[in-house]
Structure formats: structure tokens, C-alpha cells
Amino acid sequence: MPDKSLLRVELNRKLLHAASAITPAVYAFAPRGVILLLLGCCVAIAVVVEVGRRRSTAFQTWFQTGVGFMVRRREWQRITGATYVLVASWLAVWLFPKSIAIAALLTLAFADTAAALIGMRFGGRLRIGDKSLAGSAACFLSAAVILWLMFPDEPAAVVIGAAVATLAEALPAPRLGIFELNDNLTIPLATGGVLWLLIA
């Protein structure tokens, strides 16, 4: 069983991660241009924060006091997961038809959260690299339910989309300096891309 303090930190992170579902929820009722503008402003703020915490000691202290309890150790030297979520959200809305963007972002919010929490609690020794089979199963099932609710007449797209989301979550993230091919970026873009090919 994982350390309770680590599980608590991850739970806080993933509850916030699940809250990113507010983006597709609002997008369901708002014009695309409005969402792109709002997300663009959020991305700009995130970039300022990323730069500020590296360039200013005072800013870094403020950042650590405010949200440091949710930052993974490795993220202090990299771009945070939250920034990748915002960038991926903007790209998904910009690239994909509305229904596909919403499905992809809901998959990111809930399937990735399920993978992390179930994997940490029940992962055990059945692992591939640093990912557990329990977490991957939770990711696949969560993604399949979301995609089925969005596209009930497209069973093949549902299964393939859920499999792609699971692979995107499970594969190691290639890194280049402070940047990496983070799963917060790859899950919605890969899932949205395959749904677009199969449905649109």
C-alpha cells in the first residue's frame, strides 16, 4: 500500500484534475470562440506562472506556499501538469469538432484520474514499467463509459478510443529539458484524433 501522505497528495491533485471537466461542461453550452478565448487567457497566465517560478525567488515562494502541496517532486524542475491540461484543452477545442473535443477532455478529466487513484490503491505488483495493470484497467473502463455515453452508436470508436487513451496514459513520457510529452497532453489529443478519424 502506498504511503498515506503520498496518496493524500495524489488525491488532492486528481480531485483538481477531475475538476477540469468544467471546461467541456461549459463548452457544451458556450460558443467555440468564447471557450478558445477563455482558455487562451488561462494558458497565458499559466505561462507567466511557469516563467515566474523559475525567474523570481519571491514568486517561487508564493507558488510553493499556495499550491506547492500539489506539485510532484519532479515538477519543480519541469512544466507542471496543470499547464499541460490547459494547453491540451485549448488545442482540443481548436482542433476537433465540438462533440469530439468534449469527449476527449472528459476522458482526460476522469479516465486519467481513475488510473492514478486505482493504480495507487490497488496496483500491487502487476505492473508494466511504473504503471499498474489495475490503473490501466480503470483508465480503459472509465474512458469506454465516457465515450459510450457520448457516442452510443459508435461501438468500434468507443473501444478503440478507450484503448488509445489507455496507451497514452501508460506509455512513458519522452522528455526534452523542462518539457515532456505529458499524458495530460497526449490523452486528449490522441483520443480526440482517433475519434475524429473514426467518426467525423
N, C-alpha and C positions, 0 to 999 in steps of 0.2 A: 504494500500500500504506500502511496506517495506521502511525503512529508505534509502534515496538515497545513502548515503555513504556505507551502508552495501551492497546495490545492486551493487555498483561500485566495491567493493572488490570481491564480488562473481562473477561478470562478468569477472574481471581480472583472477581469479582462473580458471573459466570454459573455457575461451579462451585458457589458457595454457593447461588445461585438454584436450580440443579438439585437441590441437597440438600434443598430444601423439599419434594421428593417424599416425604420421610419422613412428612409429615403424612397424605397419602392412603394411604400404605402401612400406617401404623399404624391408620388409620381402617377399613381393610378388615377388621381383626380386633378392633377395640375398639368398645364401645358409643358411640352418638352423644353421650350426656350427658357421658361422660368426656372425649371429644375437645373438646367445647364448653368444658368447664371448663379443660382444659389450655391451649387456645388463648386463652381469655379471660384467663388469668393472663399468658400471653405478650404479649397486646395491652396489658394494664395496665402491664407492665414497659416495653414499647416507648414508651408514652405518657410514663412517668416519664423515660425517657431523652431523648425529644424535648423535653420541658419543661426538663429539667436542662441540656441542652447549650445552651439559649438563655438560661437564667437564671443559671447559675453558671460563672464563668471556670475554676474548678478542675475542674468536671465536664466542661467543653468540652475542656480539655487532656487529661483522661483519655480521653475519647471519641476525640479525634484521634490519640492515641498508640496506642490499642487497635485501632480499626477505620478510622481516617481514610484509610488507603491504599486502601480500597474505596469510599469516598464520592466520588461525582461532584461536580465543582465547583459545579454549580447546586444540589446537595442541601444545601449548607451553609446556604442561605437558605430551604430548603423541608423538607417532611417527607421522610424517606428512603424509598427503595424497599422496604427490608426491613419497615418499619412497614406499608406498604400490602399487602405479601404476607400479613402476619399478620391484618390486618383482613379482607382478602378471603377468607382461609382460614376464618376464623370465620363470616363471612356465608354462604359457600358451604355449609358444614356445616349451618348453621341453616336456610337457605332451601330446599335441594334434597334430593331423595331420595338415599340413600347412593351408589348407583352413579353418579348424575349428578354429585354433588359430587366424588367421586373422579376421574372423567373430567375435570372442569373444572380441578381442581388439578394433575393430571398434565400437562394441556395447558399450564398456566401454567409449570410447572417446566421442561418440555422444549422446547415449541414456541417460547416466548419466548427461551430460551437459544439455540436453533438460529438463530433470526432474527438475534440480535445477533452471534453469532460468525461465521456465514457472511456476514452483511452486511458486517461489518468486514473480513473477509479477502478476499472476492470481490465486494464491492459494485460497485466501479468507478464508471462514470459513469451507468449506467442507474438513475436514482433518481426517486422521487416525493416531493418535499419533502426531508426529511432521512432518508428510509427507502429502502433499495435494493430493487430487484426480486429480487435473489438472496436477500436476507434474508427477504423476504415469501414467496418460493417455499419456502424452507426451513421457515418457520413453517407454511405450509399443509400441506406434506408430512408434517412431524412431527406436527401436530395430527391429520391424517387417519389416520395409522398408529395413534396412541394411541386415537382414537375408534373405529376399526375393530376394534381388539383388545377394546375394552370393549363395543361394540355391533355384532357382525358381521352381525346380521340387519336392521340399520337403515341401508342404504347412503345413503339421502337425508339422514338426520340426520347421518351422518358427514361428507358433503360440505358440507352447509350449516353444521354446527358448525365445521368447519375453516375455512370461508370467513369466518365471523363472528369467530373467533379471530384470523385474519389481519388483518381490518379493524380490530379493536380494538387490535392491536399497531401497525398502520401509521398510524392516524389521530393527528394532533397532540392533545396533552393540554391541554384548557382549564384555565386557572389562575385561582385566586382567592386572592390573598395567598400564604401558605405552603402552601396546599392546591392540588392539581391532580387532574384525572380521570386518574390514573396508569394505565398499561396493566397494572400488577400488580393493579389493582383491576378494570379493565374486561374483561380477557381471561377470567378465570374466571367472572365474573358474567354477561357477555354469552353466553359459550359455554354455561354451565350453564342460563341462561334459555331459550335456543333449544332445547337438548336436552330440557328439561322440557316445552316446548310440543309438541315433535315426538314424544317417546317416552312420557312419563309419562301 
